[in-house]
Amino acid sequence: MTALAVVVGALVPFAAPPAAQAAYGVMIQPATGYIVSRVADGCGGERPSHTGIDISHNGGTPIVAAYGGTVSTRTFSSGYGNYVVISHPSGYTTLYAHMASPGSVNPGQTVTKGQQIGVVGSTGNSTGAHLHFEIYRNGTNVANQGYTCKTNVTRGAAIPMDFPGLGGSSTGVNADYNGDGKADVLAVSTTGQMTAYNGNGNGGWATDTLGGGWGTTRALIHGDYNGDSKGDAIAVRDDGTLWFYRGVGGNSFQASQVGHGWGTMRLVTGGADFNSDGRADLVAIGNDANLYLYPGNGAGGFNGGAIQIGNGWGNFSMILAGDFGTDGKGDILARDTSGKLLLYPGNGSTLNNPYQVGHGWNTMTAITGGVDFGADGYADVLSRDEAGDLWLYPGLGGSGFGTRIKVGHGWNIHRLIA
């Protein structure tokens, strides 16, 4: 595999991320308190049947969702007392028990990371005010990986463990090609050379020239399409064939053809989960101006055919997928011909009505991102202007973007940036 463009010139770093968020995954602590028990561990006294993390704190203090998802359960039992279960992407579920009241959310409701769902209590089989917290992935209890007995945790801080499938610091879309846990960029030059720009999580890059032969590639899309937590790439070639470049780490890839007939697609993006099955999908605008979803099969392919999820998209000249709202659902940024930048929030199957998050974008000649270049938990955008300058737009968690920062120049030597 080859080609991503090399960054030319000085880079302007942006603020260093908090250490915990940079190093670990994207779930956050649901409450503030002191760890008095773990799974099958009483922190000094044996509790072999215990199934969660006990976070001791005063009754009435807030409990928040550790990650975005859908409330699957809100009920009462003699053991858990008042409790809530939330389903997340990639097979994750979290449980919050002994709440003082039934909670402030309802089954079927979508919640965002950090949204309050209840308050600490002592209902059910409990001897004092605390939150009993469980984390499962595909039925396996994984909570112990992130907690140490007799330590304090703070609500909203990153849980110190990795969350495969949630994208780590890439907020659901993986663009890590060298395996260091930080988001990277691929670029194809006007001469067909590819270069990997390996990000350092603080605004800088290290370049790695990967090779030539990319002159027939018309679209390049990043993501983790087989769920192995390594950055992959999808390429659309001039002949309409679709190729999966499986990332194996070290900026290396293994290629296989996974489709054909893509010559009718005007714009293609992807890497986010649009249908809530925990797999990275593709989204494309056809020559008929309709928007189509191609569900990923979790192995680098896209089975089941196209699903129309929108129409009237002929007015857009750029689209970019990402989880900009950090709720685990794929969203789309789209630039129209007047230069407006619109965000279409995903709802787990289609897209909700858009809202404007930028203007004056008709001066931009390339856009990429939808991943977290700053390791603060929010998806960012990189965009190149007509002068060849590269700009970082820090994500604000679905409410737009912060003040842009120039992070490179000379990028007009690149035909594709992904």
Phi, psi and omega in degrees: 000154181214165154080113164216146184288152180270141177284134181249135173093179184290150177250142178258110182289152173251177190304139179295142181284159171302141188301317183296317183292325181292325188273333190239193185282202193247357173286151181243161179296131183279345182202161174267139178164195187244132183282111183252350178198147175239186179295124180056032186206118180270013180055049180124338176230133186293130173222071189298338182265001182289137189247004184213189177258124177264119179250105185278132177195174182295142175299145178092354178280153189292149170241131182240159176292131180290336180199161179291149179174202182239132178290119180261334182216137166215108187204192179229141171221162181294333179274304184281342189068216174286124181214159182229140173240134179240133175265134183239171176298163173061030174082011180273143168224149175232147181233139184230113190238168180066024180295152185294330181221174182298352178100168186256014180233163184236152177304136183090349181282139174274133178237155178254159178302129179090356179286134180291134181240354180171193178225155180297138177214202180214044181273160181075210181279081185219144181254002180178166184297123176191165172257126171264119190236130179235144175232125176238148167232119181051041176087355180260130180284116185244008189297325184300335182299336187252005188225146177237135180302146172058043173233159178264145174233157183239129179307130178095344177285156180294137173285125188282072175203163178273147180234080179305136180093335173269356172089003181053227182284359179270006175052054171090342177238122187266127173226038180261106185262339181255358172084021180261005178084005181243148184288139181239177178229142170249143178218142178247125183281171179294344177261007177086013177271140177251140177228140172263129172256102182276115182286151177256008180076006183219027174094000181247167183223151167240130187262148179219110179285124187260338177135178183255191178091014182259016183292338180265007179272124182258342177211144180223127186229130181271169177150173174250098190267356176237008172071024180260011179067020173245141180292129176247177174221145172247132181238135170255124181264166182300333180276006177086001178280150181247132185235139175257121176253099183285121177287135179240011182090163178064028181061032180243153185216155173238126189262144171206143178282132183234005180185169176210170180081016182275005178293343179273358181268122185280317178224141181227138173216179180164196181102343178260167180261109184263345182242014172062033175254007178081011182239147180285136184244170169248150175227138185216148171260122179276172176296344177274005179071010174271153178258129185238142173257132175245099184295132176288149179260005178081004180230017179096357179249179184222092186266160172094354178082175184280145175240120180287126180237007178187161174220167180074030182265015181290347182273001183258139181247352174213141172222151181213127178269152175177169173259076186286337180265002178053036177251008180084002181249137181292133176244168177228129166268135182222133176258127178267177186290345177272355180096003176284143175251120183245142176251123176257104180290137175280151178241013179097355176212319176227212180232143174277174179299144185277165168221153186280133179236005179188163176214165180075018183277004177286355174271357182267138183251352177201150179217141174209183181118226191074009177235170186262096180282342182255358177059038175254006178095358181243143179285132182251174177232138169250136180218143179253135179264179184297334179278354181091007178280142180255130185239137172262128174249102184294130178289149179243025176078034177099351180263012180121207185222149179281183181300130185290154182229130178284124183237012177174160172217166184083016183279000177283002172278357184252134180274325180231140175228125183220000000 
